Amino acid sequence: MITLTDVAADKIKELLKAEGTPDHGLRVHASDGGCCGPSYEIMIDDKAGDGDIVLEKNGAKVFVDASTAKALEGAEISFMNDERGEGFVLGFPNGTPQGGGCGCGGEESKPKTKPSNSGCGTGGCGCS
């Protein structure tokens, strides 16, 4: 099961309201990422697709297709805002799922809002 933090849910609602689409949600999608594991993309979407899993928290919605949901089993969607910037992040509090790539640890497996590699993050297999 994928979880959504309260902060992320509030940020989703804030973002969608600012975009003028408060009835939409965020979509999380995985694509193959090569040696460093899958890449994840987070975008605004108007509705769930056939077979999507819909996460809802505090009025915020996240749409995840079945294969992405399987890859993100145990993941947590949160929102960070620090000196490096701000954005939604996918964390794996229980460690990166098997096949997450390169033997890198869970804390470095946090793709941001734009497509990013879930694996090495800071090196090891040539991914940035």
Backbone as CSV, one residue per row, in Angstrom:
resi,resn,N_x,N_y,N_z,CA_x,CA_y,CA_z,C_x,C_y,C_z
1,MET,0.837,-1.177,0.000,0.000,0.000,0.000,0.882,1.240,0.000
2,ILE,0.560,2.189,-0.823,1.227,3.484,-0.877,0.517,4.397,0.114
3,THR,1.274,5.196,0.840,0.653,6.138,1.770,0.958,7.572,1.337
4,LEU,0.152,8.480,1.837,0.252,9.904,1.516,0.298,10.657,2.837
5,THR,1.312,11.507,3.029,1.396,12.263,4.269,0.381,13.398,4.273
6,ASP,0.062,13.881,5.457,-0.859,15.016,5.590,-0.317,16.245,4.862
7,VAL,0.984,16.486,4.994,1.607,17.643,4.338,1.470,17.532,2.822
8,ALA,1.711,16.341,2.272,1.582,16.144,0.824,0.139,16.339,0.387
9,ALA,-0.808,15.820,1.149,-2.223,15.979,0.809,-2.597,17.464,0.782
10,ASP,-2.155,18.204,1.783,-2.447,19.644,1.820,-1.809,20.364,0.639
11,LYS,-0.590,19.981,0.285,0.111,20.615,-0.831,-0.576,20.289,-2.159
12,ILE,-1.080,19.060,-2.291,-1.814,18.683,-3.511,-3.030,19.587,-3.663
13,LYS,-3.800,19.746,-2.600,-4.992,20.594,-2.659,-4.622,22.043,-2.975
14,GLU,-3.561,22.532,-2.370,-3.092,23.903,-2.626,-2.679,24.076,-4.086
15,LEU,-1.929,23.136,-4.607,-1.460,23.172,-5.993,-2.630,23.145,-6.973
16,LEU,-3.563,22.233,-6.756,-4.698,22.103,-7.665,-5.602,23.329,-7.614
17,LYS,-5.755,23.909,-6.441,-6.552,25.132,-6.320,-5.886,26.266,-7.096
18,ALA,-4.564,26.394,-6.959,-3.815,27.429,-7.679,-3.897,27.235,-9.188
19,GLU,-3.976,25.983,-9.636,-4.081,25.674,-11.062,-5.512,25.839,-11.576
20,GLY,-6.463,26.068,-10.672,-7.859,26.205,-11.061,-8.528,24.868,-11.361
21,THR,-7.948,23.793,-10.822,-8.478,22.445,-11.059,-8.629,21.688,-9.734
22,PRO,-9.408,22.227,-8.796,-9.480,21.600,-7.473,-10.100,20.205,-7.466
23,ASP,-10.799,19.823,-8.542,-11.412,18.499,-8.609,-10.497,17.452,-9.261
24,HIS,-9.296,17.841,-9.665,-8.328,16.925,-10.267,-7.508,16.235,-9.173
25,GLY,-6.520,15.462,-9.576,-5.611,14.806,-8.642,-4.226,14.728,-9.242
26,LEU,-3.319,14.134,-8.501,-1.969,13.895,-9.020,-1.894,12.467,-9.524
27,ARG,-1.169,12.274,-10.601,-0.912,10.934,-11.129,0.556,10.616,-10.901
28,VAL,0.815,9.410,-10.415,2.180,8.913,-10.253,2.343,7.778,-11.247
29,HIS,3.393,7.860,-12.058,3.625,6.860,-13.104,5.098,6.445,-13.098
30,ALA,5.333,5.159,-13.227,6.701,4.630,-13.295,7.036,4.227,-14.719
31,SER,8.300,4.428,-15.082,8.796,3.930,-16.360,10.166,3.314,-16.108
32,ASP,10.593,2.428,-16.991,11.880,1.770,-16.813,12.984,2.805,-16.764
33,GLY,13.947,2.572,-15.887,15.026,3.529,-15.718,16.397,2.960,-15.955
34,GLY,16.506,1.769,-16.470,17.812,1.187,-16.741,18.464,0.634,-15.493
35,CYS,19.779,0.796,-15.378,20.526,0.186,-14.280,20.139,0.738,-12.920
36,CYS,19.579,1.907,-12.877,19.260,2.527,-11.595,17.806,2.342,-11.198
37,GLY,17.120,1.436,-11.816,15.736,1.181,-11.443,14.786,2.118,-12.172
38,PRO,13.517,2.049,-11.798,12.514,2.842,-12.500,12.623,4.331,-12.207
39,SER,12.101,5.128,-13.128,11.951,6.565,-12.932,10.475,6.813,-12.655
40,TYR,10.179,7.823,-11.855,8.803,8.143,-11.512,8.483,9.564,-11.933
41,GLU,7.288,9.736,-12.427,6.820,11.050,-12.843,5.541,11.350,-12.075
42,ILE,5.414,12.566,-11.600,4.213,13.013,-10.898,3.659,14.190,-11.676
43,MET,2.366,14.101,-12.049,1.746,15.152,-12.857,0.288,15.325,-12.443
44,ILE,-0.325,16.400,-12.865,-1.748,16.635,-12.614,-2.559,15.854,-13.643
45,ASP,-3.639,15.221,-13.183,-4.526,14.478,-14.075,-5.962,14.770,-13.667
46,ASP,-6.865,14.753,-14.647,-8.248,15.117,-14.364,-9.085,13.992,-13.772
47,LYS,-8.672,12.729,-13.990,-9.469,11.628,-13.451,-8.654,10.348,-13.428
48,ALA,-9.178,9.389,-12.684,-8.554,8.072,-12.631,-8.818,7.335,-13.930
49,GLY,-7.878,6.512,-14.333,-8.053,5.675,-15.510,-8.578,4.302,-15.124
50,ASP,-8.930,3.512,-16.116,-9.384,2.149,-15.861,-8.295,1.373,-15.127
51,GLY,-8.660,0.744,-14.042,-7.712,-0.062,-13.286,-6.817,0.712,-12.347
52,ASP,-6.958,2.042,-12.285,-6.136,2.838,-11.380,-6.516,2.588,-9.923
53,ILE,-5.543,2.706,-9.071,-5.776,2.754,-7.631,-5.873,4.230,-7.289
54,VAL,-6.865,4.605,-6.503,-7.050,6.003,-6.118,-6.785,6.124,-4.626
55,LEU,-5.764,6.919,-4.285,-5.467,7.229,-2.892,-6.167,8.530,-2.559
56,GLU,-6.821,8.588,-1.434,-7.462,9.825,-1.006,-7.101,10.098,0.439
57,LYS,-6.738,11.340,0.704,-6.437,11.750,2.065,-6.761,13.223,2.205
58,ASN,-7.551,13.548,3.203,-7.902,14.946,3.498,-8.445,15.677,2.277
59,GLY,-9.117,14.972,1.389,-9.696,15.588,0.200,-8.785,15.639,-1.012
60,ALA,-7.545,15.176,-0.868,-6.601,15.139,-1.992,-6.632,13.751,-2.617
61,LYS,-6.477,13.696,-3.948,-6.490,12.419,-4.671,-5.173,12.199,-5.414
62,VAL,-4.744,10.938,-5.408,-3.579,10.513,-6.176,-3.994,9.280,-6.965
63,PHE,-3.726,9.296,-8.276,-4.055,8.193,-9.168,-2.777,7.426,-9.501
64,VAL,-2.842,6.102,-9.354,-1.674,5.265,-9.613,-2.131,4.045,-10.405
65,ASP,-1.509,3.803,-11.573,-1.858,2.608,-12.330,-1.364,1.377,-11.576
66,ALA,-1.945,0.234,-11.877,-1.688,-0.993,-11.122,-0.209,-1.397,-11.115
67,SER,0.480,-1.292,-12.255,1.883,-1.714,-12.288,2.768,-0.763,-11.481
68,THR,2.469,0.529,-11.514,3.222,1.487,-10.709,2.949,1.246,-9.229
69,ALA,1.690,0.975,-8.883,1.337,0.708,-7.485,2.114,-0.489,-6.954
70,LYS,2.271,-1.501,-7.793,3.035,-2.685,-7.379,4.493,-2.314,-7.125
71,ALA,5.079,-1.499,-8.011,6.471,-1.075,-7.853,6.658,-0.188,-6.632
72,LEU,5.610,0.530,-6.253,5.692,1.465,-5.131,5.133,0.891,-3.831
73,GLU,4.941,-0.408,-3.787,4.424,-1.044,-2.571,5.269,-0.624,-1.369
74,GLY,4.624,-0.058,-0.362,5.319,0.385,0.840,5.871,1.803,0.765
75,ALA,5.693,2.485,-0.368,6.224,3.841,-0.532,5.342,4.860,0.180
76,GLU,5.937,5.996,0.452,5.225,7.116,1.062,5.439,8.345,0.189
77,ILE,4.348,9.005,-0.169,4.431,10.252,-0.926,4.401,11.378,0.094
78,SER,5.436,12.191,0.071,5.507,13.322,0.991,5.891,14.573,0.208
79,PHE,6.044,15.659,0.904,6.429,16.916,0.280,7.579,17.499,1.072
80,MET,8.611,17.924,0.371,9.763,18.520,1.046,9.948,19.959,0.595
81,ASN,10.465,20.753,1.487,10.784,22.143,1.203,12.007,22.479,2.044
82,ASP,13.174,22.501,1.401,14.403,22.818,2.112,15.335,23.604,1.198
83,GLU,16.580,23.745,1.597,17.537,24.551,0.833,17.789,24.017,-0.578
84,ARG,17.465,22.763,-0.832,17.645,22.175,-2.160,16.474,22.457,-3.084
85,GLY,15.344,22.915,-2.524,14.156,23.190,-3.314,12.938,22.577,-2.666
86,GLU,11.876,22.505,-3.433,10.658,21.903,-2.912,10.038,21.001,-3.959
87,GLY,9.290,20.030,-3.503,8.607,19.128,-4.415,8.113,17.886,-3.717
88,PHE,7.319,17.131,-4.424,6.824,15.865,-3.918,7.951,14.845,-4.011
89,VAL,8.035,13.981,-3.033,9.057,12.943,-3.021,8.423,11.594,-2.707
90,LEU,9.013,10.569,-3.250,8.623,9.200,-2.950,9.709,8.613,-2.068
91,GLY,9.333,8.216,-0.892,10.286,7.612,0.031,9.893,6.172,0.299
92,PHE,10.861,5.394,0.676,10.628,3.994,1.003,11.100,3.771,2.428
93,PRO,10.230,4.064,3.407,10.628,3.953,4.812,11.107,2.563,5.216
94,ASN,10.657,1.531,4.533,11.059,0.165,4.849,12.152,-0.340,3.924
95,GLY,12.822,0.573,3.220,13.877,0.194,2.286,13.347,0.116,0.867
96,THR,14.239,0.292,-0.085,13.886,0.256,-1.496,13.389,-1.131,-1.863
97,PRO,12.298,-1.194,-2.664,11.797,-2.511,-3.076,12.854,-3.305,-3.829
98,GLN,12.719,-4.615,-3.806,13.656,-5.479,-4.524,13.705,-5.074,-5.987
99,GLY,14.909,-4.984,-6.542,15.071,-4.567,-7.930,15.125,-3.057,-8.041
100,GLY,15.289,-2.365,-6.902,15.333,-0.910,-6.892,16.599,-0.347,-7.485
101,GLY,17.578,-1.169,-7.737,18.738,-0.749,-8.486,19.974,-0.461,-7.681
102,CYS,21.086,-0.965,-8.115,22.433,-0.582,-7.734,22.805,-0.819,-6.291
103,GLY,21.937,-1.328,-5.478,22.269,-1.542,-4.080,22.297,-0.266,-3.275
104,CYS,21.714,0.802,-3.780,21.680,2.062,-3.046,20.617,1.980,-1.970
105,GLY,20.766,2.750,-0.911,19.839,2.712,0.221,18.531,3.407,-0.049
106,GLY,17.576,3.175,0.834,16.226,3.714,0.704,16.154,5.223,0.750
107,GLU,16.977,5.877,1.559,16.870,7.326,1.683,17.269,8.047,0.404
108,GLU,18.108,7.426,-0.406,18.487,8.059,-1.660,17.517,7.705,-2.773
109,SER,16.480,6.995,-2.467,15.525,6.543,-3.473,14.313,7.436,-3.490
110,LYS,14.533,8.726,-3.631,13.434,9.676,-3.557,13.355,10.526,-4.813
111,PRO,12.640,10.064,-5.828,12.479,10.886,-7.010,11.633,12.109,-6.705
112,LYS,11.887,13.174,-7.402,11.146,14.403,-7.194,10.022,14.513,-8.204
113,THR,9.409,15.680,-8.267,8.230,15.878,-9.082,8.484,15.588,-10.555
114,LYS,9.647,15.930,-11.031,9.983,15.659,-12.427,10.591,14.267,-12.513
115,PRO,10.627,13.673,-13.704,11.195,12.335,-13.805,12.574,12.279,-13.174
116,SER,12.827,11.251,-12.421,14.077,11.111,-11.715,14.351,9.638,-11.513
117,ASN,15.581,9.290,-11.322,15.928,7.895,-11.097,15.734,7.536,-9.640
118,SER,15.144,6.382,-9.381,14.908,5.987,-8.004,16.114,5.298,-7.408
119,GLY,17.081,4.962,-8.206,18.213,4.201,-7.712,19.288,5.058,-7.072
120,CYS,20.415,5.177,-7.698,21.624,5.674,-7.064,21.572,7.109,-6.592
121,GLY,20.996,7.979,-7.299,20.903,9.366,-6.857,22.222,10.080,-6.792
122,THR,23.203,9.512,-6.097,24.470,10.206,-5.910,25.652,9.403,-6.462
123,GLY,25.406,8.555,-7.396,26.509,7.843,-8.015,26.404,6.349,-7.841
124,GLY,27.463,5.665,-8.138,27.499,4.226,-7.976,27.254,3.489,-9.284
125,CYS,26.308,3.939,-10.063,26.069,3.269,-11.344,25.961,4.291,-12.470
126,GLY,26.402,5.493,-12.233,26.404,6.484,-13.286,25.113,7.264,-13.415
127,CYS,24.188,7.069,-12.504,22.937,7.819,-12.570,23.048,9.039,-11.692
128,SER,22.334,10.081,-12.081,22.392,11.310,-11.277,21.040,11.632,-10.727
